[in-house]
Amino acid sequence: MIDLHLHLILNKKAGSGNGLKISKKITTRLKQLNIIYHTYTTDYQGHAMAITKKLLTDTLLPWKNESSDKTTPFPLLVVVGGDGTLHEVINALANNFDIPLGYIPAGSGNDFARGVNLSQEPLTALNHLLTCEKPQRFNLLHYHNHLTNQERWVNNNVGIGIDAAIVSQANHSRLKKLLNMCHLGSMSYLLAASSVIFKQKGFPLTVEFDGKKIDYPNALLCTTTNHPYFGGGLALDPLANPQEANMSLIVVDYQPPYRLIGLAVKLLRQTHFTSPNVHHYRMTELKLSSSTAQFGQADGEELGQAPLKLTFSTNERFFWL
């Protein structure tokens, strides 16, 4: 077993407070095992990114095969939080793909954990992490918005349209803070969805890949992903694999709210690709553009509302999972 010095970024507010319970379980177990660790607790949005950037300057090291021969423990960064915390850390690490990253899911959705077949039981995930002998490679999405020059790494998916509008409305809801305090944070998204579903209009979307150009004059949803899960466990693309370079694009045509109920049932049954209003593609590079202002989200983080001109690619990074 590799001798590790764990550097734990703890988001105790993750999962409507579930992160606090999981953090206690993890640190208690590490004490019992006499594992060396340091903790860094996030206090605000963006704090995980700041902590990671500091650790990059003085602590973290790239993985090399000969690391196991070192006399000092290998410094391993581990995120204990949800998909949003993981998103911050991955973007702070940026192109340092050879610095391995551990993860113990503590959020409400935990789609990344599902996508890489990582246990959502914290002590099981910890035990697996401690018994790993070397990191493994998983692909991340990368996008560049040419209109704003913004770039991000994405561990789950990028959504344009109704899902992003729901994220935006939920995040700005006065009820969200209260619901989080009651450990009912997911209710804010259900309430937002019940409102947005009647307001969202179709939008023009242009898709380019493999020399093809496809125009959708009336899209409702456009999601780019490289693993199956979306929205807290919904298998948007059941065959997507983060260990492959291919990414998946799913475009849904605008439909009135009453038809969306039937589509939601198909999604739950994983038969949504049989719908003529659902379009599914696989590719290694992708361009998306919309001339009208649309909401966007990446791993549940808001991208604002603006016209879009995005290019996507994938790249492997080391994960200690």
N, C-alpha and C positions, 0 to 999 in steps of 0.2 A: 504493500500500500504506500502511495506517495505521501511524504511528509508535507503537510500543508499548513500555512498560516492564513487563516480566513479573514478577509476584510468584508464585513457584512454591512450593506446599505439597507437599513430597515425603514420601511414605510409603514408605521404603526396605524395610519389612518386608512390603509388599503382595505378594500372589501367592506366598506362601512364599519371600520374598526376591527375587522377580523385580523388585520395585520398585527395588532397588539398581542392578541392571544398566540398567534403563530410565532411571533418574535420571541416571546417568553419560552415557548416550547423548545425552540431551536437553541437558544442560549443555555437553557437548563441542561439539555442533552449534551451540548458541547463541553460544559463544565464537568458533567459526569464522565465524559470520555477523555478529559484532560487535553482537549484540542485547543491550540493557541488561536485566539481570535480577537479582533477589534470590532467595535460596532460604531456606526455612523447613522444617526437618526435624521430623517428628513423632516423639515419643519415647514416647508412651503413648496409650491410648484416651481420646478427648476432646481431645487436644492440637490436632488440626486445627480443632476448633471454637473453642478459645481463641485460636489464631493468627488466625483469620478475624475474630473479634470485635475483636481489637486493631487489625487492618488497617482495619476499618470505621470506627474512631474517627479515624484520622489519614492514611489512604492512598487508599482506594478511592473511586471517583466513579461517579455514575450516567451511563449512556450517553445522549447527546443527538446529534441529527443533525449539529450543528455541531462535534462533538468533533474531526472530522478537520481543522478549521481552526485548532486550537490549536497554539501554538508549542512546547509541552512534550509529551512522549510520554504517551499515555493509559495509566494504571495498570490492568493487566489481571490479575486473580486467576486462576491456573491450578492445577488439582489434578492431580498425578501420583500416582495410587494406584488403589485398587479402589473398588467400589461403596460399601463402608463408609465410606471416607474422604470420598467425594463426599457421602454422606448427612450426615456431620457438618458439612461446609462449607455445604451447602444449608440446614441448620437454623440455623446461625450467621447466615447472610444473612437468613433468615426472610422478612419482607415487603419486603425491599429488592429487588424483582423487576427493577428497572431497572439494577442493578449487574451487568454481564455476567460470566459465569463460563466459563472455558476448562477443557478436560478432556483429559488424555492417559491412556488406560486402562493400568493396570499391575497389575491384580488377577488372580485366578484365574478368576472368573466373567465379569466385564465385561458384564453384561446391559444396563446402560444404554447402553454404547457400541453394542452390537448394535441396541438399540431405536431409536437415532437415526441409524443407518447411519454411524457413525464408525469409521474404520479402527483395528484393534487393533495395527497395526504402528506403533511409537512415532514414528519419524521421518516417516512419512507423515501421521500425525495432527498432528505439530508443523508440518509444512509447510503443511497445510491451515489450521491456526490462524493462522500468520503471514501467509497470503495473503488471509484474510478481510477484507472492507471494512466489515462491520457485523455485529452479533449477529443471531441469529434466535430466535424464540420457540418454546419447547416447554412443554407442560403438565406440572405436577407434581401428584401426589396430596397431599391434606391430610386428616388424620383428627383427630378429637377424641374422646377417651374420657371420657364424661360421669360415669363412676364414679370416676375418678381425677383428672379435669380435666387430663389430659395431652394435649398437641397435638404433632404432628410433620408435617414435610414429607417426602415419600417420592419418591425418584427411580425406584424399580422397582416394588415391590409390598408389600402387607401380607398375611401369611398367618396363618390361625388353624387349629389342629389338628395333623395329623401332620407337616407340613413344619416348623412351629415347634418341635414336640417334638424333631425330629431336630437342629435348630440348637442347642437348649438342651443336649441330651445331648452333642453334639460339642464344644461350647464348654467343657463341664465335664469332658471326658475327660482323664485323666492322659496319654494318648498324644498329644494334639493338639500340645503344645509340641514333643515329640520328632519327630513327623511333619513339623511346620513346619520344623524345623532340617534335615530331610532333603529339603526341598522336595516333600513329599508331603501337604500340608495337606488336600487334597480327600479323601484316604483316611479322615480322621477322620469325615467326613460319611457315607461309605459304610458304615463300621463302625457308626456310630450308627443309620443307617437299617435295617441288618440286625437290630438289636435292637428298635428302636421299632416296626417293622412288625408285630411279634407282640404288642405291649403296648397299642398305641393302640386306644381304644374310641371308639364313636360318641358324639356330643354333640348336644344340642338347639340349633338355630340359627333365629333369626327374621330374615328379610330384608324390608326395606321400601323401595320406590322407585316413582315414578310413580303414587302412590295405591294401590299393591298391597301386600299383606302376605302373605308366604309362610313357612310353618313347615316346617322340616326336622327331624324328630325324631331323626334318626340320621346326622348329617353326619360325614365323615371329614376333609375338607379344605375350606377356604373361602379363596379368594385374590382380592384386589382389585388390579387392575393397570391401567395405561394405555399399556403398550407390550407387544409380543408375548412377551418372553422372561422366563425363570424358571429358577432352578437351574443357571445356567451354560450357557445356550444352548438350553434346551428351549422350543419355541414353544407356550406355554400358550394364547395367543390370537393366532393368526397374522395376524389382520386388525386388531388394535389399533394405534392411531396416536397417538403423543404430541403431534402437532400438532393433534389434535382434542380438544374439551373432554370428550367421552365417556370414561367409564371402563368397564372390563369386570369382571364378577363371575363367578367359576367356583366352583361348589359340587359336591363329589363325595360321594355317599352312602357310608356305611360298607360295606365289602366285606371278606370274609376275605382273608388274605394271598395265597392261591393265585390269587385272581381279580385281585389288583392287578398281577400279572405281565402278564396279558393287557392290562390298561389301560395299563401302562407301554409296551407294544409299540405300542398305538394312539397314545399320546402321541408317541413317536418318529416315527411315520408321519404325524402331524398329522391323525389320523382320530378322535380321542378324543371329539369332539362328537357322533359317531354313537352313543355309548353311552347307554343310558337312565339310567345312574347318574351322568352328568355333565350339569350344568345351567349354561347360559351366558346371561348377560344383559348389556345395555349400558344405561347411564344417565348422567346428569350429577350426580345427588345420590343418596346411599345411606345407609341405616341398617342396622346389624347388631347383634344382641344375642344373648348366650348366658347362661343363668342358672347354668351350672356353670363351674368354674374350668378355663380352657383356656390352653395355651401360645399366645403370639403372637410374630410376628417382623415387623420392617419393614426391608427391604433387608438381611436377614441379621442384624440387630441384635435381641437379645432384648427382648421386652416384658413378660416375666414370665409367671406363671400365675395367672389370676384371672378372675372373671366379666367379661363385656364388654358395653359399650353404646357403640357407635361410630357417628359420622356421618362421611361422606366427601364431599369436593368436589374440584374441580381448579382450578388457577390457572396462568396463563402466567408464565414468567420468561425473561429474556434469557440465552442461552448463546452463547459465542463459539466456534462449531464449524464 
